[in-house]
Amino acid sequence: MRVPSLCYLMPLVLLAACGTPQERCIARETRDLRILDRLIAETEADLKRGYALEEVTVWTPRWQICEGQAAPPPGAEPSLPDMCLEDVAQTVTRPKAINLAQTRQTLAELRKKRDAQAVEVAPAVAACRATHPE
């Protein structure tokens, strides 16, 4: 098993060190609220457009150098590498039809849930500010 190098872990270490204790506490307490905000924004954009956008993975054939190709024997002239047709994954965004009435209803429910969540999380945010004054 290969151990990840330090350069792959460094961004995680730096990210964990970002923000004051108060900011980290508030971020932890308002995680669900931020998710609801993102869902509301996406749903509003879908309604404005009249359709949703979905990301799908498509497989596209591409010519690549074949894996596991043997090296030429000593003293032999090197040859051109063999090429193989391999499927490569690509993520593409495409339009998706939505039921506008149902999406409006979903948006109304998300907004209600967000308002309730904001009231519920307010004491925890106040506690973060009291525990970790800046």
WOKAJO-V31417 format. One record per backbone hydrogen bond with DSSP energy under -1.0 kcal/mol. CO is the residue of the C=O (numbers start at 0). NH is the residue of the N-H. E is the energy in kcal/mol with one decimal. If there is no record, write none. Layout:
CO,NH,E / CO,NH,E
This chain:
4,7,-1.2 / 4,8,-1.0 / 5,9,-2.0 / 8,12,-2.1 / 9,13,-2.8 / 10,14,-2.5 / 11,15,-2.3 / 12,16,-1.4 / 19,23,-2.6 / 20,24,-2.3 / 21,25,-2.7 / 22,26,-2.6 / 23,27,-2.1 / 24,28,-2.2 / 25,29,-2.0 / 29,33,-2.2 / 30,34,-1.9 / 31,35,-2.3 / 32,36,-2.4 / 33,37,-2.2 / 34,38,-2.4 / 35,39,-2.7 / 36,40,-2.3 / 37,41,-2.4 / 38,42,-2.4 / 39,43,-2.7 / 40,44,-2.2 / 41,45,-2.2 / 42,46,-2.3 / 43,47,-2.4 / 44,48,-2.4 / 45,49,-2.9 / 51,95,-2.6 / 53,93,-2.6 / 55,91,-2.9 / 57,89,-2.5 / 59,87,-2.5 / 61,85,-3.1 / 63,83,-3.4 / 72,75,-2.0 / 81,65,-2.3 / 83,63,-2.9 / 85,61,-2.8 / 87,59,-2.7 / 89,57,-3.1 / 91,55,-2.8 / 93,53,-2.7 / 95,51,-2.7 / 98,102,-2.4 / 99,103,-2.3 / 100,104,-2.0 / 101,105,-2.4 / 102,106,-2.4 / 103,107,-2.2 / 104,108,-2.2 / 105,109,-2.5 / 106,110,-2.4 / 107,111,-2.0 / 108,112,-2.5 / 109,113,-2.4 / 110,114,-2.3 / 111,115,-2.3 / 112,116,-2.5 / 113,117,-2.4 / 114,118,-1.8 / 115,119,-2.2 / 116,120,-2.3 / 117,121,-1.1 / 120,124,-2.1 / 121,125,-2.3 / 122,126,-2.1 / 123,127,-2.0 / 124,128,-2.1 / 125,129,-2.1 / 126,130,-2.7 / 127,131,-2.5
